[in-house]
Amino acid sequence: MTDTLILRPIKPIDVEPATQCGLDAWCGGILPLLNGFGALDILRIERLFHDFLLAGIETKDDQLIVADLEGQILGFYCLETRTGELTDLWLAPQWHGKGIATRMFGDAKERSRRAGREELKLKVLVGNQRALAFYRKEGMEEAGRQTAFDAALQQRLEKIIMRLRLDG
């Protein structure tokens, strides 16, 4: 099934379905870890996803890549090629466990290598066990922790910094 999966730069037509994928994944993975989030907050997060994706169409430094399965958007990731940081990887929950996130992550690694990066970095919210297990399975290691105010979520959050050497 995933042999017809295409990982490609986002297009304007992808913004709405990618927004929904991101929001669904966020509600399943991040929302349960936060305090005091209500319906209006979720609408604000949906708007943030939408605006982020729309801006990604026009950006040349970052690579905003969608997972397209025969015209259906399943998720997306954003790679900051300048820093080698994977800032986002969101996959709609109904596609978990089908190897799609592994393909997306592999594509991000390859794009990082082609950009001349020696390592791939990312941050995972403490408590996001599913994401941590996935990235560890992909060979990433914990490189530290960071606590900071997250402007989008309007909370102080602790994140685990992970990295992967891109040898070869």
C-alpha positions as CSV (number, residue, x, y, z in Angstrom):
1,M,0.0,0.0,0.0
2,T,2.7,2.5,0.9
3,D,4.5,1.9,-2.5
4,T,2.1,4.5,-4.0
5,L,2.9,7.0,-1.2
6,I,4.5,10.2,-2.5
7,L,6.5,12.5,-0.3
8,R,6.4,15.9,-2.0
9,P,6.4,19.7,-1.2
10,I,3.1,21.1,-0.1
11,K,0.8,22.8,-2.6
12,P,-2.1,25.2,-1.9
13,I,-4.6,22.5,-2.4
14,D,-3.0,20.4,0.4
15,V,-3.4,23.1,3.2
16,E,-6.9,22.1,4.4
17,P,-6.4,18.3,4.5
18,A,-2.9,18.7,6.0
19,T,-4.4,21.0,8.6
20,Q,-6.9,18.3,9.6
21,C,-4.2,15.7,9.7
22,G,-2.1,17.8,12.0
23,L,-5.0,18.7,14.2
24,D,-6.1,15.1,14.5
25,A,-2.6,14.0,15.4
26,W,-2.2,16.8,17.8
27,C,-5.5,16.1,19.6
28,G,-4.5,12.4,19.9
29,G,-0.9,12.9,21.0
30,I,-0.4,16.4,22.6
31,L,-3.7,17.5,23.9
32,P,-3.9,14.8,26.6
33,L,-0.5,16.1,28.0
34,L,-1.7,19.7,28.5
35,N,-3.6,21.4,31.2
36,G,-6.7,23.5,30.8
37,F,-7.2,23.3,27.1
38,G,-10.8,23.9,25.9
39,A,-12.7,24.1,22.6
40,L,-11.6,27.6,21.8
41,D,-8.0,26.6,22.4
42,I,-8.3,23.8,19.9
43,L,-9.8,26.2,17.3
44,R,-6.8,28.4,17.9
45,I,-4.4,25.4,17.4
46,E,-6.3,24.5,14.2
47,R,-5.7,28.1,12.9
48,L,-2.0,27.9,13.8
49,F,-1.7,24.7,11.8
50,H,-3.4,26.3,8.9
51,D,-1.3,29.4,8.9
52,F,1.9,27.4,9.4
53,L,1.1,25.2,6.4
54,L,0.1,28.2,4.2
55,A,3.3,30.0,5.1
56,G,5.2,26.8,4.2
57,I,4.2,27.1,0.6
58,E,6.1,30.3,0.2
59,T,9.2,29.4,2.3
60,K,12.4,28.3,0.5
61,D,14.6,27.7,3.6
62,D,12.4,25.1,5.2
63,Q,11.0,22.0,3.5
64,L,7.3,21.4,4.2
65,I,6.6,17.9,2.8
66,V,3.2,16.1,2.6
67,A,2.6,12.4,2.6
68,D,0.3,11.9,-0.4
69,L,-1.4,8.5,-1.0
70,E,-3.1,8.6,-4.3
71,G,-4.3,12.2,-3.7
72,Q,-5.2,11.8,0.0
73,I,-3.0,13.7,2.4
74,L,-2.0,11.6,5.4
75,G,0.3,13.9,7.2
76,F,3.3,16.2,6.8
77,Y,6.7,17.1,8.2
78,C,8.8,20.3,8.2
79,L,12.5,20.2,8.0
80,E,14.7,23.3,8.6
81,T,17.5,22.4,6.3
82,R,19.6,25.4,7.6
83,T,19.7,23.9,11.1
84,G,19.0,20.2,10.5
85,E,16.0,20.3,12.7
86,L,12.8,18.4,12.1
87,T,10.3,20.8,13.6
88,D,7.2,18.9,12.9
89,L,6.1,15.4,11.9
90,W,2.3,14.8,12.0
91,L,0.5,11.8,10.8
92,A,-3.3,11.3,11.0
93,P,-3.9,8.7,13.7
94,Q,-5.7,6.3,11.4
95,W,-2.4,5.8,9.5
96,H,-0.3,5.0,12.6
97,G,1.4,1.6,12.5
98,K,1.5,1.3,8.7
99,G,5.1,2.4,8.1
100,I,4.2,5.8,6.8
101,A,5.9,7.8,9.5
102,T,9.0,5.7,9.0
103,R,9.0,6.6,5.3
104,M,8.4,10.3,6.2
105,F,11.3,10.2,8.7
106,G,13.6,8.4,6.2
107,D,12.8,11.1,3.6
108,A,13.7,13.9,6.2
109,K,17.0,12.1,6.9
110,E,17.8,11.9,3.2
111,R,16.9,15.6,2.6
112,S,19.1,16.6,5.6
113,R,22.0,14.6,4.1
114,R,21.6,16.3,0.7
115,A,21.5,19.7,2.5
116,G,24.9,18.8,4.0
117,R,23.8,18.3,7.5
118,E,25.7,15.9,9.7
119,E,22.9,15.3,12.2
120,L,19.1,15.5,12.4
121,K,17.6,17.1,15.6
122,L,14.1,17.4,17.0
123,K,12.3,18.1,20.2
124,V,9.6,15.9,21.8
125,L,7.2,16.9,24.5
126,V,8.0,15.0,27.8
127,G,5.2,12.4,28.2
128,N,4.7,11.9,24.5
129,Q,5.6,8.2,24.8
130,R,4.4,7.2,21.3
131,A,6.6,9.8,19.6
132,L,9.6,9.0,21.9
133,A,9.3,5.3,21.1
134,F,9.1,6.0,17.4
135,Y,12.1,8.2,17.3
136,R,14.2,5.8,19.4
137,K,13.2,3.0,17.1
138,E,14.5,5.2,14.2
139,G,17.9,5.4,16.0
140,M,17.6,8.8,17.7
141,E,19.1,9.4,21.1
142,E,18.3,11.8,23.9
143,A,20.7,14.7,23.8
144,G,19.3,16.8,26.6
145,R,16.2,18.5,27.9
146,Q,14.8,22.0,27.6
147,T,12.1,23.8,29.6
148,A,10.7,26.9,27.9
149,F,7.5,28.9,27.5
150,D,5.7,27.7,24.3
151,A,4.0,30.7,22.8
152,A,1.6,28.6,20.7
153,L,0.4,26.5,23.6
154,Q,0.8,29.4,26.1
155,Q,2.4,27.1,28.7
156,R,5.8,26.2,30.0
157,L,6.8,22.9,28.6
158,E,9.6,20.4,29.1
159,K,10.9,18.9,25.9
160,I,13.4,16.2,25.2
161,I,16.0,17.1,22.6
162,M,16.8,14.2,20.3
163,R,19.5,13.8,17.7
164,L,20.7,11.3,15.1
165,R,24.1,11.3,13.4
166,L,23.7,11.1,9.6
167,D,26.8,9.1,8.7
168,G,27.4,8.2,5.2
